[in-house]
Amino acid sequence: MSRDRLLALLVSALLVSAVPVRAQTGGLELTVFAGPNYSWLTGNGVKDAVGRVGLSLGLKLHQPIGGNWSVDPEIGFAYKGANSSGNSAAFPGAVVNARLWYMQFPIPMRFTLASAGKIRPRLWLGPYIAIRAGCTAELEAEGILTSQSCSDLHPLADTLQTFDPFKSWDGGFVAGVGWSVPIAKIRFDFDVRYEHGLLNVSRLTGTAYNRSVLFAVGVPF
């Protein structure tokens, strides 16, 4: 197991074990959420990129801090990546399909809008950091398709050399809108979120930045 994956698992275990204790002692609210996301890569190192549909899921802790304001830290997994034409020196003329799994830690501030009804809209914005928990790449060149771990990839011109084309970390900001809607005595949270990566995740020539739109449904407990 790689050092980055081990660190990700340790951090997630600590957060998951700590959250229920705080929720019980401080009256905090824990929400489990899941939903589809559409992700893509952008930058001058990514040519003709096509987005991918994936899945995001995780836990969210709602911590009121006064008035209509709260802090909602999360821990979650997100499936990202893109399909693009490889025009780098390592993959000349090849099609590269990148599948990236991230463990993410957003810490957004949330503002709940005043509402006279039962539906409560809200806005939120904040930073996130992410640790790559997995990476698989499909490489198609000259009619041959291969799929392997990113750490085992090699340039087409040198099959003896291996290198990982993606970095292990990402970070940026998240922004979104949401609604709390009671349905059959159960409150559901519906959220639409945009994630904007600010770190270049490519080790190749040029830049590549993660972008993602998430549609999530959550249930507090």
Backbone as a chain_set.jsonl record, in Angstrom:
{"seq": "MSRDRLLALLVSALLVSAVPVRAQTGGLELTVFAGPNYSWLTGNGVKDAVGRVGLSLGLKLHQPIGGNWSVDPEIGFAYKGANSSGNSAAFPGAVVNARLWYMQFPIPMRFTLASAGKIRPRLWLGPYIAIRAGCTAELEAEGILTSQSCSDLHPLADTLQTFDPFKSWDGGFVAGVGWSVPIAKIRFDFDVRYEHGLLNVSRLTGTAYNRSVLFAVGVPF", "coords": {"N": [[0.853, -1.195, 0.0], [0.567, 2.232, -0.876], [2.236, 5.176, 0.455], [0.674, 7.522, 0.367], [-1.93, 6.523, 0.073], [-2.203, 5.077, 2.427], [-2.017, 7.16, 4.298], [-4.352, 8.545, 3.637], [-6.338, 6.68, 4.363], [-5.892, 6.495, 7.121], [-6.442, 9.118, 8.011], [-9.162, 9.305, 7.289], [-10.254, 7.307, 8.931], [-9.803, 8.363, 11.481], [-11.362, 10.694, 11.377], [-13.961, 9.699, 10.914], [-14.36, 8.175, 13.224], [-14.287, 10.142, 15.167], [-16.34, 11.933, 14.604], [-19.056, 10.907, 15.303], [-18.879, 10.959, 18.123], [-18.587, 13.669, 18.767], [-20.968, 14.565, 17.678], [-22.848, 13.394, 19.346], [-22.254, 14.519, 21.829], [-22.286, 17.258, 21.434], [-24.648, 17.962, 20.22], [-24.607, 18.062, 17.463], [-25.191, 17.717, 13.878], [-25.221, 14.977, 11.757], [-24.815, 13.992, 8.415], [-25.39, 11.68, 5.849], [-24.469, 11.331, 2.478], [-24.911, 10.983, -1.094], [-24.38, 10.744, -4.639], [-24.494, 11.389, -8.242], [-21.69, 12.614, -10.164], [-20.272, 14.922, -12.478], [-17.284, 15.145, -14.095], [-14.258, 16.744, -15.272], [-11.137, 17.503, -16.943], [-9.077, 20.339, -17.246], [-6.846, 22.632, -18.89], [-3.608, 23.586, -20.29], [-2.272, 21.285, -20.857], [-4.065, 19.385, -21.504], [-5.844, 18.061, -24.081], [-8.658, 18.297, -26.181], [-10.463, 17.217, -24.259], [-12.899, 15.082, -22.798], [-15.58, 14.941, -20.586], [-16.31, 12.885, -17.651], [-18.762, 10.735, -16.16], [-19.322, 10.077, -12.821], [-19.269, 8.985, -9.387], [-20.037, 10.304, -6.206], [-19.704, 10.201, -2.659], [-20.289, 10.385, 0.894], [-19.778, 11.734, 4.256], [-21.194, 14.351, 6.17], [-20.783, 16.964, 8.473], [-22.745, 19.044, 10.353], [-22.303, 22.083, 11.84], [-23.555, 24.519, 13.722], [-22.772, 28.002, 14.055], [-23.801, 30.352, 14.86], [-26.585, 32.516, 14.425], [-27.754, 32.313, 11.12], [-25.584, 30.975, 10.18], [-23.179, 28.375, 9.589], [-20.649, 25.805, 9.925], [-19.7, 23.26, 7.755], [-17.995, 20.685, 7.659], [-16.667, 17.982, 5.661], [-16.153, 14.522, 4.824], [-15.289, 12.514, 2.179], [-15.628, 10.416, -0.799], [-14.721, 10.763, -4.193], [-15.241, 10.159, -7.583], [-13.401, 10.889, -10.302], [-11.91, 12.383, -13.281], [-11.107, 12.139, -16.835], [-11.581, 11.795, -20.392], [-9.253, 12.009, -22.951], [-7.344, 13.237, -25.785], [-4.039, 12.281, -26.106], [-1.429, 14.402, -26.43], [1.134, 14.725, -25.645], [4.733, 14.398, -25.203], [5.144, 11.938, -24.082], [2.887, 10.389, -24.697], [2.292, 10.375, -27.645], [-0.221, 11.099, -29.95], [-1.986, 9.309, -28.788], [-4.97, 8.076, -27.114], [-6.035, 8.852, -23.95], [-7.639, 7.626, -21.181], [-8.477, 8.675, -18.167], [-9.069, 7.593, -14.898], [-9.818, 8.663, -11.827], [-9.749, 8.35, -8.347], [-10.599, 10.142, -5.498], [-10.059, 10.96, -2.078], [-11.744, 13.278, -0.268], [-11.75, 16.41, 1.516], [-13.661, 18.758, 2.177], [-14.263, 22.02, 3.611], [-16.649, 23.854, 3.999], [-18.301, 27.031, 4.518], [-21.627, 27.615, 5.532], [-24.647, 29.243, 4.696], [-27.883, 29.585, 5.7], [-30.855, 30.424, 4.21], [-33.543, 32.569, 5.187], [-36.795, 31.258, 5.582], [-40.265, 30.962, 5.21], [-41.666, 28.642, 4.891], [-41.49, 25.011, 4.927], [-39.418, 24.206, 3.379], [-36.028, 24.802, 3.206], [-33.786, 26.815, 1.813], [-30.233, 27.085, 1.03], [-26.875, 28.403, 0.938], [-23.429, 27.793, 0.182], [-19.842, 27.932, 0.622], [-16.369, 27.24, 0.307], [-12.993, 25.976, 1.061], [-11.25, 23.018, -0.182], [-9.326, 20.032, 0.33], [-7.698, 17.256, -1.224], [-6.855, 13.822, -1.416], [-5.36, 11.566, -3.524], [-6.775, 8.476, -3.937], [-6.832, 6.383, -5.637], [-5.988, 5.376, -8.988], [-6.495, 4.759, -12.336], [-5.609, 4.122, -15.677], [-6.581, 4.073, -19.042], [-5.047, 3.359, -22.047], [-5.01, 4.024, -25.4], [-3.638, 3.255, -28.412], [-2.693, 3.046, -31.779], [-4.641, 1.141, -32.292], [-4.479, -0.586, -30.153], [-5.509, -1.336, -26.91], [-4.829, -0.718, -23.594], [-5.061, -1.201, -20.06], [-4.175, -0.027, -16.926], [-2.676, 0.504, -13.666], [-1.986, 3.888, -12.738], [0.551, 4.317, -11.716], [2.033, 2.412, -12.985], [2.314, 3.096, -15.607], [3.968, 3.689, -18.75], [6.04, 5.586, -20.99], [5.226, 5.691, -24.497], [7.371, 5.585, -26.145], [9.367, 4.425, -24.68], [9.402, 1.591, -23.216], [10.599, 0.559, -20.984], [10.728, 2.393, -19.021], [8.918, 3.614, -16.254], [6.346, 5.717, -14.961], [4.306, 7.943, -13.052], [1.632, 9.753, -14.214], [0.009, 11.51, -12.832], [-0.373, 13.675, -10.028], [-0.409, 13.202, -6.425], [-2.02, 14.773, -4.838], [-4.622, 17.199, -4.477], [-6.373, 20.333, -4.54], [-8.631, 23.039, -3.825], [-11.578, 24.994, -4.285], [-15.009, 24.792, -3.191], [-18.351, 25.412, -4.176], [-21.82, 25.947, -3.715], [-25.401, 25.281, -3.836], [-28.354, 24.481, -1.966], [-31.169, 22.575, -0.665], [-33.34, 21.844, 2.008], [-35.742, 19.443, 2.381], [-38.723, 18.233, 3.663], [-39.972, 14.961, 3.436], [-42.426, 12.638, 3.723], [-42.128, 12.566, 6.547], [-39.423, 12.457, 6.771], [-36.417, 14.223, 6.519], [-34.878, 15.392, 3.677], [-31.833, 16.304, 2.129], [-30.991, 18.195, -0.617], [-28.454, 18.878, -2.825], [-26.471, 20.901, -4.98], [-23.332, 21.099, -6.29], [-20.32, 22.778, -7.167], [-17.008, 22.058, -7.941], [-13.803, 23.374, -7.959], [-10.697, 22.868, -8.954], [-7.511, 24.028, -7.931], [-4.888, 23.294, -8.052], [-2.277, 22.103, -10.091], [-2.563, 18.958, -11.361], [-1.087, 17.358, -12.963], [1.838, 15.587, -13.918], [3.053, 15.668, -16.308], [4.146, 17.406, -19.318], [2.825, 20.648, -19.454], [-0.383, 21.714, -18.07], [-2.987, 20.476, -15.874], [-6.157, 20.602, -14.499], [-8.55, 19.722, -12.052], [-12.065, 19.671, -12.465], [-15.461, 19.698, -11.397], [-18.925, 18.821, -11.149], [-21.401, 18.201, -8.837], [-24.286, 16.356, -7.927], [-26.167, 15.786, -5.198], [-27.857, 13.759, -2.768], [-28.867, 13.838, 0.537], [-29.286, 12.424, 3.847], [-30.019, 13.404, 7.018], [-29.035, 12.348, 10.349]], "CA": [[0.0, 0.0, 0.0], [1.395, 3.418, -0.976], [2.201, 6.056, 1.614], [-0.451, 8.458, 0.266], [-3.188, 5.808, 0.332], [-2.233, 4.768, 3.856], [-2.347, 8.394, 4.995], [-5.765, 8.833, 3.407], [-7.158, 5.778, 5.164], [-5.738, 6.855, 8.529], [-7.18, 10.365, 8.256], [-10.6, 9.026, 7.235], [-10.639, 6.538, 10.116], [-9.833, 9.273, 12.618], [-12.506, 11.601, 11.268], [-15.215, 8.948, 11.075], [-14.495, 7.769, 14.62], [-14.455, 11.316, 16.019], [-17.566, 12.665, 14.321], [-20.207, 10.517, 16.113], [-18.711, 11.381, 19.504], [-18.906, 15.093, 18.833], [-22.383, 14.757, 17.385], [-23.65, 13.008, 20.505], [-22.01, 15.381, 22.977], [-22.496, 18.669, 21.143], [-25.892, 18.202, 19.523], [-24.339, 18.339, 16.066], [-25.994, 16.929, 12.949], [-24.427, 14.223, 10.805], [-25.576, 13.668, 7.212], [-24.767, 10.823, 4.846], [-24.934, 11.796, 1.171], [-24.373, 10.306, -2.273], [-24.967, 11.225, -5.874], [-23.618, 11.389, -9.42], [-20.941, 13.825, -10.459], [-19.7, 15.044, -13.823], [-15.961, 15.733, -13.899], [-13.425, 16.895, -16.444], [-9.836, 18.121, -16.746], [-8.836, 21.486, -18.107], [-5.475, 23.12, -18.811], [-2.93, 23.523, -21.588], [-1.742, 19.943, -21.064], [-5.187, 18.498, -21.8], [-6.363, 18.392, -25.403], [-9.913, 17.641, -26.592], [-10.928, 16.411, -23.133], [-14.33, 14.784, -22.664], [-15.85, 14.673, -19.186], [-16.747, 11.566, -17.225], [-19.793, 10.659, -15.129], [-18.872, 9.218, -11.738], [-20.063, 8.914, -8.164], [-19.486, 10.876, -4.974], [-20.44, 9.829, -1.454], [-19.541, 10.749, 2.085], [-20.422, 12.183, 5.481], [-21.136, 15.797, 6.386], [-21.074, 17.365, 9.848], [-23.316, 20.391, 10.408], [-21.945, 22.729, 13.1], [-23.999, 25.927, 13.795], [-21.839, 28.908, 14.724], [-24.509, 31.577, 15.221], [-27.486, 33.022, 13.406], [-27.997, 31.359, 10.045], [-24.295, 30.508, 9.702], [-22.658, 27.116, 10.119], [-19.519, 25.189, 9.238], [-20.124, 21.907, 7.377], [-16.876, 19.88, 7.153], [-17.045, 16.713, 5.062], [-15.187, 13.531, 4.369], [-15.985, 11.788, 1.131], [-14.918, 9.88, -1.949], [-15.207, 11.283, -5.461], [-14.704, 9.516, -8.782], [-13.2, 11.955, -11.274], [-11.094, 12.03, -14.423], [-11.542, 12.615, -18.143], [-11.059, 11.117, -21.578], [-8.643, 13.06, -23.77], [-6.307, 12.858, -26.731], [-2.722, 12.563, -25.555], [-0.537, 15.063, -27.37], [2.396, 14.984, -24.973], [5.853, 13.61, -25.713], [5.044, 10.582, -23.547], [1.8, 9.659, -25.342], [1.976, 11.07, -28.899], [-1.304, 10.563, -30.746], [-2.763, 8.294, -28.072], [-6.142, 8.485, -26.34], [-5.826, 8.486, -22.553], [-8.834, 7.709, -20.348], [-8.006, 8.707, -16.779], [-10.066, 7.376, -13.856], [-9.172, 9.094, -10.591], [-10.523, 8.337, -7.111], [-10.053, 11.051, -4.489], [-10.654, 11.16, -0.771], [-11.832, 14.73, -0.206], [-12.026, 17.024, 2.816], [-14.131, 20.142, 2.068], [-14.644, 22.716, 4.851], [-17.394, 25.029, 3.552], [-19.203, 27.821, 5.354], [-22.983, 27.532, 4.995], [-25.613, 30.248, 5.116], [-29.247, 29.134, 5.464], [-31.739, 31.544, 3.942], [-34.795, 32.575, 5.942], [-37.901, 30.723, 4.807], [-41.487, 30.823, 5.998], [-42.179, 27.297, 4.723], [-40.687, 23.897, 5.424], [-38.245, 24.062, 2.521], [-35.031, 25.771, 3.648], [-32.654, 26.911, 0.886], [-28.967, 27.483, 1.643], [-25.717, 28.635, 0.078], [-22.195, 27.536, 0.894], [-18.595, 28.152, -0.103], [-15.207, 26.98, 1.143], [-11.883, 25.249, 0.447], [-11.148, 21.575, 0.007], [-8.111, 19.331, -0.037], [-8.03, 15.908, -1.667], [-5.772, 12.861, -1.545], [-5.691, 10.556, -4.525], [-6.874, 7.146, -3.336], [-6.712, 5.381, -6.686], [-5.848, 5.939, -10.332], [-6.379, 3.787, -13.419], [-5.57, 4.778, -16.986], [-6.694, 3.293, -20.27], [-4.243, 3.973, -23.089], [-5.335, 3.451, -26.699], [-2.733, 3.732, -29.45], [-2.514, 2.129, -32.905], [-5.617, 0.062, -32.187], [-4.231, -1.424, -28.979], [-6.036, -0.742, -25.694], [-4.297, -1.285, -22.356], [-5.552, -0.571, -18.844], [-3.285, -0.342, -15.825], [-2.533, 1.524, -12.644], [-1.223, 5.047, -13.204], [1.942, 4.192, -11.288], [2.708, 1.443, -13.845], [2.336, 3.558, -16.988], [5.274, 3.985, -19.321], [5.957, 6.301, -22.27], [5.132, 4.806, -25.649], [8.682, 5.476, -26.783], [10.325, 3.766, -23.795], [8.605, 0.666, -22.408], [11.334, 0.181, -19.79], [10.585, 3.467, -18.026], [7.575, 3.794, -15.709], [6.135, 6.956, -14.231], [2.913, 8.246, -12.728], [1.359, 11.047, -14.829], [-0.825, 12.364, -11.993], [0.093, 13.926, -8.671], [-1.183, 12.527, -5.38], [-2.798, 15.732, -4.069], [-5.379, 18.247, -5.17], [-6.983, 21.309, -3.629], [-9.344, 24.114, -4.506], [-12.727, 25.463, -3.521], [-16.325, 24.278, -3.555], [-19.453, 26.362, -4.032], [-23.039, 25.227, -4.012], [-26.713, 25.646, -3.318], [-29.056, 23.289, -1.5], [-32.493, 22.715, -0.076], [-33.811, 20.81, 2.921], [-37.146, 19.208, 2.026], [-39.321, 17.101, 4.393], [-40.778, 14.048, 2.627], [-42.9, 11.496, 4.52], [-41.561, 12.707, 7.892], [-37.969, 12.361, 6.698], [-35.848, 15.403, 5.882], [-33.863, 15.113, 2.668], [-31.035, 17.432, 1.677], [-30.637, 18.157, -2.025], [-27.368, 19.828, -3.035], [-25.768, 21.008, -6.258], [-22.033, 21.653, -5.915], [-19.269, 22.914, -8.169], [-15.672, 21.962, -7.373], [-12.841, 24.027, -8.844], [-9.344, 22.573, -8.524], [-6.541, 25.104, -8.125], [-3.544, 22.723, -8.145], [-1.967, 21.335, -11.289], [-2.451, 17.559, -10.952], [-0.331, 16.632, -13.978], [3.293, 15.553, -13.88], [3.516, 15.748, -17.677], [4.292, 18.764, -19.837], [1.549, 21.346, -19.452], [-1.155, 21.723, -16.827], [-4.291, 19.808, -15.836], [-6.869, 20.967, -13.275], [-9.822, 19.042, -11.873], [-13.329, 20.397, -12.356], [-16.506, 18.726, -11.133], [-20.258, 19.241, -10.711], [-21.987, 17.104, -8.064], [-25.695, 16.395, -7.522], [-26.169, 14.864, -4.057], [-29.004, 13.634, -1.88], [-28.4, 13.463, 1.864], [-30.27, 12.16, 4.896], [-29.431, 13.652, 8.349], [-29.439, 11.461, 11.452]], "C": [[0.888, 1.243, 0.0], [1.243, 4.29, 0.266], [0.997, 6.984, 1.572], [-1.779, 7.758, 0.554], [-3.321, 5.455, 1.805], [-2.59, 6.002, 4.668], [-3.813, 8.735, 4.839], [-6.662, 7.972, 4.27], [-7.076, 6.109, 6.649], [-6.523, 8.111, 8.873], [-8.678, 10.11, 8.258], [-11.066, 8.265, 8.462], [-10.729, 7.432, 11.345], [-11.055, 10.177, 12.575], [-13.82, 10.871, 11.509], [-15.432, 8.541, 12.527], [-14.76, 8.953, 15.534], [-15.797, 11.99, 15.833], [-18.75, 12.216, 15.17], [-20.091, 10.953, 17.562], [-19.081, 12.848, 19.66], [-20.389, 15.342, 18.598], [-23.246, 14.417, 18.592], [-23.478, 13.996, 21.654], [-22.35, 16.842, 22.698], [-23.785, 18.97, 20.423], [-25.695, 18.535, 18.065], [-25.146, 17.39, 15.184], [-25.088, 16.285, 11.908], [-25.317, 13.81, 9.634], [-24.762, 12.746, 6.318], [-25.337, 11.228, 3.487], [-24.271, 10.988, 0.063], [-25.052, 10.883, -3.503], [-23.991, 11.191, -7.029], [-22.853, 12.7, -9.537], [-20.414, 13.762, -11.888], [-18.377, 15.777, -13.683], [-15.217, 15.824, -15.225], [-12.1, 17.529, -16.037], [-9.678, 19.271, -17.719], [-7.412, 21.974, -17.899], [-4.783, 22.971, -20.152], [-2.253, 22.182, -21.845], [-2.813, 18.934, -21.398], [-5.817, 18.946, -23.111], [-7.629, 17.586, -25.688], [-10.467, 16.736, -25.504], [-12.447, 16.264, -23.148], [-14.569, 14.37, -21.215], [-16.342, 13.264, -18.928], [-17.853, 11.696, -16.185], [-19.328, 9.664, -14.08], [-19.802, 9.278, -10.55], [-19.309, 9.589, -7.033], [-20.346, 10.421, -3.805], [-19.605, 10.211, -0.244], [-20.407, 11.117, 3.262], [-20.188, 13.67, 5.662], [-21.543, 16.1, 7.827], [-21.537, 18.816, 9.847], [-23.067, 20.988, 11.797], [-22.409, 24.194, 13.086], [-22.988, 26.778, 14.554], [-22.493, 30.241, 15.072], [-25.357, 32.106, 14.093], [-27.809, 31.948, 12.381], [-26.707, 30.753, 9.491], [-23.902, 29.186, 10.358], [-21.401, 26.74, 9.342], [-19.885, 23.729, 8.992], [-18.948, 21.104, 6.824], [-17.357, 18.516, 6.661], [-15.843, 15.788, 4.945], [-15.906, 12.686, 3.329], [-15.052, 11.249, 0.068], [-15.549, 10.451, -3.216], [-14.481, 10.603, -6.607], [-14.621, 10.578, -9.868], [-12.386, 11.444, -12.452], [-11.657, 12.576, -15.709], [-10.994, 11.696, -19.214], [-10.492, 12.191, -22.501], [-7.651, 12.465, -24.753], [-4.957, 13.227, -26.149], [-1.817, 13.165, -26.609], [0.792, 15.415, -26.73], [3.491, 14.134, -25.605], [5.767, 12.165, -25.251], [4.0, 9.749, -24.285], [1.408, 10.335, -26.653], [0.87, 10.36, -29.669], [-2.181, 9.554, -30.061], [-3.991, 8.919, -27.411], [-5.955, 7.961, -24.914], [-7.126, 8.693, -21.788], [-8.396, 7.585, -18.893], [-9.177, 8.552, -15.825], [-9.38, 7.628, -12.512], [-10.162, 9.018, -9.43], [-9.83, 9.256, -6.117], [-10.796, 10.898, -3.175], [-10.594, 12.661, -0.498], [-12.237, 15.208, 1.19], [-12.421, 18.494, 2.611], [-14.463, 20.715, 3.452], [-15.402, 23.986, 4.458], [-18.137, 25.737, 4.689], [-20.585, 27.79, 4.701], [-23.85, 28.635, 5.564], [-27.001, 29.773, 4.726], [-30.159, 30.341, 5.327], [-33.014, 31.421, 4.759], [-35.933, 32.114, 5.047], [-39.104, 30.541, 5.712], [-42.062, 29.417, 5.908], [-41.242, 26.25, 5.288], [-39.421, 23.668, 4.592], [-37.25, 25.174, 2.854], [-33.863, 25.793, 2.663], [-31.391, 27.393, 1.598], [-27.897, 27.649, 0.563], [-24.468, 28.278, 0.861], [-20.977, 27.628, -0.018], [-17.425, 27.863, 0.83], [-14.131, 26.193, 0.418], [-12.026, 23.742, 0.595], [-9.725, 21.126, -0.3], [-8.501, 17.908, -0.383], [-6.757, 15.084, -1.798], [-6.199, 11.807, -2.558], [-5.657, 9.175, -3.894], [-6.756, 6.035, -4.369], [-6.63, 6.045, -8.042], [-5.638, 4.808, -11.324], [-6.425, 4.539, -14.744], [-5.731, 3.744, -18.087], [-5.956, 4.048, -21.365], [-4.524, 3.268, -24.405], [-4.441, 4.074, -27.764], [-2.555, 2.65, -30.503], [-3.411, 0.903, -32.774], [-5.438, -0.857, -31.014], [-4.688, -0.688, -27.728], [-5.449, -1.468, -24.488], [-4.85, -0.503, -21.178], [-4.662, -0.987, -17.69], [-3.272, 0.795, -14.814], [-1.666, 2.662, -13.161], [0.255, 4.931, -12.839], [2.734, 3.22, -12.15], [2.777, 1.884, -15.302], [3.767, 3.804, -17.453], [5.086, 4.748, -20.626], [5.922, 5.318, -23.435], [6.495, 4.581, -26.296], [9.696, 4.716, -25.931], [9.56, 2.859, -22.842], [9.322, 0.218, -21.145], [11.193, 1.213, -18.67], [9.135, 3.541, -17.557], [7.5, 5.107, -14.946], [4.644, 7.16, -14.025], [2.586, 9.631, -13.284], [0.551, 12.003, -13.966], [-0.254, 12.493, -10.587], [-0.877, 13.323, -7.651], [-2.116, 13.457, -4.615], [-3.556, 16.675, -4.987], [-5.955, 19.177, -4.117], [-7.639, 22.412, -4.425], [-10.479, 24.618, -3.645], [-14.002, 24.832, -4.058], [-17.357, 25.382, -3.331], [-20.737, 25.638, -4.397], [-24.288, 25.857, -3.449], [-27.401, 24.356, -2.892], [-30.397, 23.62, -0.898], [-32.728, 21.559, 0.881], [-35.314, 20.658, 2.716], [-37.669, 18.028, 2.844], [-40.221, 16.275, 3.471], [-41.126, 12.843, 3.491], [-42.184, 11.437, 5.868], [-40.044, 12.506, 7.941], [-37.441, 13.599, 5.972], [-34.734, 14.989, 4.921], [-33.146, 16.416, 2.302], [-30.66, 17.221, 0.22], [-29.609, 19.253, -2.29], [-26.846, 19.746, -4.46], [-24.465, 21.732, -5.967], [-21.091, 21.714, -7.12], [-17.921, 22.9, -7.469], [-14.652, 22.45, -8.39], [-11.435, 23.777, -8.313], [-8.386, 23.699, -8.87], [-5.107, 24.589, -8.28], [-3.399, 21.937, -9.444], [-1.717, 19.882, -10.888], [-1.638, 16.728, -11.937], [1.166, 16.707, -13.717], [3.899, 15.644, -15.281], [3.716, 17.199, -18.075], [2.923, 19.428, -19.93], [0.826, 21.197, -18.125], [-2.463, 20.966, -17.0], [-4.926, 20.1, -14.478], [-8.203, 20.228, -13.234], [-10.977, 20.034, -11.807], [-14.43, 19.352, -12.171], [-17.8, 19.407, -10.726], [-20.923, 18.033, -10.057], [-23.455, 17.392, -7.759], [-25.858, 15.348, -6.413], [-27.49, 14.907, -3.312], [-28.501, 13.134, -0.543], [-29.551, 13.248, 2.834], [-29.587, 12.4, 6.243], [-29.896, 12.61, 9.357], [-28.649, 11.806, 12.696]], "O": [[1.846, 1.322, 0.769], [0.277, 4.172, 1.021], [0.361, 7.222, 2.598], [-2.655, 8.33, 1.203], [-4.412, 5.522, 2.371], [-3.371, 5.918, 5.616], [-4.456, 9.167, 5.795], [-7.633, 8.462, 4.847], [-8.076, 6.015, 7.361], [-7.192, 8.167, 9.904], [-9.396, 10.625, 9.115], [-12.147, 8.534, 8.986], [-11.636, 7.273, 12.162], [-11.706, 10.406, 13.594], [-14.691, 11.367, 12.223], [-16.563, 8.558, 13.012], [-15.396, 8.792, 16.576], [-16.345, 12.556, 16.778], [-19.422, 13.08, 15.733], [-21.101, 11.287, 18.181], [-19.806, 13.219, 20.584], [-20.994, 16.209, 19.228], [-24.259, 15.071, 18.838], [-24.434, 14.285, 22.374], [-22.67, 17.588, 23.623], [-24.017, 20.118, 20.043], [-26.526, 19.224, 17.475], [-25.708, 16.402, 15.656], [-24.29, 16.962, 11.259], [-26.435, 13.336, 9.834], [-23.585, 12.999, 6.059], [-26.542, 11.443, 3.355], [-23.212, 10.391, 0.256], [-26.149, 11.437, -3.426], [-22.794, 10.988, -6.828], [-23.304, 13.748, -9.075], [-20.148, 12.687, -12.426], [-18.345, 16.91, -13.203], [-15.502, 15.089, -16.17], [-11.96, 18.031, -14.922], [-10.095, 19.186, -18.874], [-6.832, 21.751, -16.837], [-5.3, 22.31, -21.052], [-1.716, 21.959, -22.93], [-2.518, 17.75, -21.562], [-6.272, 20.083, -23.231], [-7.679, 16.375, -25.474], [-10.893, 15.616, -25.783], [-13.176, 17.202, -23.471], [-13.837, 13.537, -20.679], [-16.736, 12.543, -19.845], [-17.877, 12.657, -15.416], [-18.977, 8.531, -14.41], [-20.986, 9.586, -10.69], [-18.09, 9.459, -6.919], [-21.561, 10.274, -3.935], [-18.385, 10.346, -0.329], [-21.61, 10.854, 3.278], [-19.116, 14.185, 5.346], [-22.526, 15.558, 8.333], [-20.817, 19.707, 9.397], [-23.556, 20.47, 12.801], [-21.731, 25.037, 12.499], [-22.42, 26.346, 15.558], [-21.817, 31.162, 15.53], [-24.921, 32.148, 12.943], [-28.102, 30.806, 12.737], [-26.728, 30.092, 8.453], [-24.24, 28.915, 11.51], [-21.125, 27.271, 8.266], [-20.328, 23.036, 9.907], [-18.903, 20.86, 5.618], [-18.33, 17.966, 7.178], [-14.689, 16.216, 4.964], [-17.008, 12.197, 3.575], [-13.864, 11.568, 0.029], [-16.768, 10.602, -3.298], [-13.255, 10.487, -6.599], [-15.642, 11.106, -10.306], [-12.191, 10.239, -12.612], [-12.583, 13.387, -15.69], [-10.067, 10.921, -18.978], [-11.17, 13.174, -22.801], [-7.178, 11.341, -24.581], [-4.751, 14.37, -25.739], [-1.473, 12.497, -27.584], [1.502, 16.3, -27.209], [3.22, 13.265, -26.434], [6.254, 11.263, -25.932], [4.188, 8.548, -24.483], [0.286, 10.827, -26.765], [0.989, 9.181, -30.003], [-3.061, 8.982, -30.705], [-4.043, 10.127, -27.18], [-5.743, 6.767, -24.707], [-7.656, 9.803, -21.747], [-7.992, 6.511, -18.448], [-10.163, 9.282, -15.92], [-8.476, 6.892, -12.116], [-11.27, 9.55, -9.511], [-8.62, 9.161, -5.915], [-12.015, 10.727, -3.157], [-9.513, 13.25, -0.496], [-12.95, 14.528, 1.929], [-11.605, 19.385, 2.847], [-14.889, 19.987, 4.349], [-14.857, 25.084, 4.571], [-18.539, 25.121, 5.677], [-20.709, 27.92, 3.483], [-23.8, 28.93, 6.759], [-27.274, 29.576, 3.542], [-30.228, 31.181, 6.224], [-33.509, 30.319, 4.997], [-36.029, 32.527, 3.891], [-38.99, 30.036, 6.829], [-42.864, 29.028, 6.756], [-40.315, 26.564, 6.034], [-38.477, 23.02, 5.045], [-37.593, 26.354, 2.791], [-33.034, 24.883, 2.675], [-31.47, 28.033, 2.646], [-27.998, 27.119, -0.544], [-24.441, 28.439, 2.081], [-21.056, 27.435, -1.231], [-17.478, 28.201, 2.012], [-14.332, 25.782, -0.725], [-12.824, 23.256, 1.397], [-9.015, 21.755, -1.085], [-9.514, 17.403, 0.1], [-5.719, 15.582, -2.232], [-7.281, 11.231, -2.449], [-4.624, 8.751, -3.375], [-6.597, 4.868, -4.01], [-7.142, 7.148, -8.232], [-4.721, 4.0, -11.177], [-7.197, 5.485, -14.902], [-5.102, 2.686, -18.068], [-6.205, 5.233, -21.588], [-4.308, 2.063, -24.527], [-4.487, 5.283, -27.989], [-2.3, 1.49, -30.18], [-3.013, -0.217, -33.095], [-6.18, -1.831, -30.883], [-4.3, 0.459, -27.506], [-5.559, -2.689, -24.376], [-5.082, 0.702, -21.274], [-4.418, -2.178, -17.494], [-3.781, 1.887, -15.065], [-0.728, 2.44, -13.927], [1.115, 5.403, -13.583], [3.962, 3.187, -12.075], [3.248, 1.127, -16.151], [4.657, 4.089, -16.652], [4.07, 4.573, -21.299], [6.518, 4.243, -23.368], [6.747, 3.543, -26.908], [10.781, 4.394, -26.414], [9.119, 3.3, -21.781], [8.714, -0.444, -20.304], [11.504, 0.931, -17.513], [8.22, 3.531, -18.379], [8.485, 5.549, -14.356], [3.825, 6.601, -14.754], [3.207, 10.607, -12.864], [0.411, 13.177, -14.31], [0.282, 11.534, -10.031], [-2.013, 12.982, -7.98], [-2.927, 12.985, -3.818], [-3.164, 16.908, -6.131], [-6.011, 18.833, -2.936], [-7.253, 22.689, -5.56], [-10.365, 24.668, -2.42], [-14.071, 24.4, -5.209], [-17.235, 26.182, -2.404], [-20.739, 24.801, -5.299], [-24.24, 26.827, -2.693], [-27.079, 23.275, -3.386], [-30.724, 24.781, -0.652], [-32.356, 20.422, 0.592], [-36.068, 21.62, 2.858], [-37.126, 16.928, 2.741], [-41.112, 16.811, 2.812], [-40.241, 12.114, 3.938], [-41.694, 10.384, 6.275], [-39.458, 12.398, 9.018], [-37.967, 13.976, 4.925], [-33.775, 14.322, 5.309], [-33.763, 17.475, 2.181], [-30.082, 16.194, -0.138], [-29.864, 20.424, -2.012], [-26.788, 18.674, -5.063], [-24.478, 22.851, -5.456], [-21.076, 20.822, -7.968], [-17.709, 23.644, -6.511], [-14.636, 22.001, -9.536], [-11.021, 24.399, -7.334], [-8.44, 24.259, -9.965], [-4.207, 25.364, -8.605], [-4.301, 21.197, -9.838], [-0.768, 19.597, -10.158], [-1.513, 15.516, -11.763], [1.693, 17.755, -13.344], [5.12, 15.691, -15.427], [3.489, 18.111, -17.279], [1.972, 18.828, -20.43], [1.359, 20.624, -17.175], [-2.981, 20.828, -18.109], [-4.312, 19.875, -13.436], [-8.898, 20.118, -14.245], [-10.88, 21.089, -11.18], [-14.347, 18.253, -12.719], [-17.789, 20.434, -10.047], [-20.998, 16.962, -10.659], [-23.824, 18.506, -7.387], [-25.705, 14.153, -6.665], [-28.151, 15.943, -3.235], [-27.793, 12.129, -0.478], [-30.637, 13.805, 2.674], [-28.658, 11.669, 6.587], [-30.992, 12.061, 9.247], [-28.835, 11.179, 13.739]]}, "num_chains": 1, "name": "protein.A"}
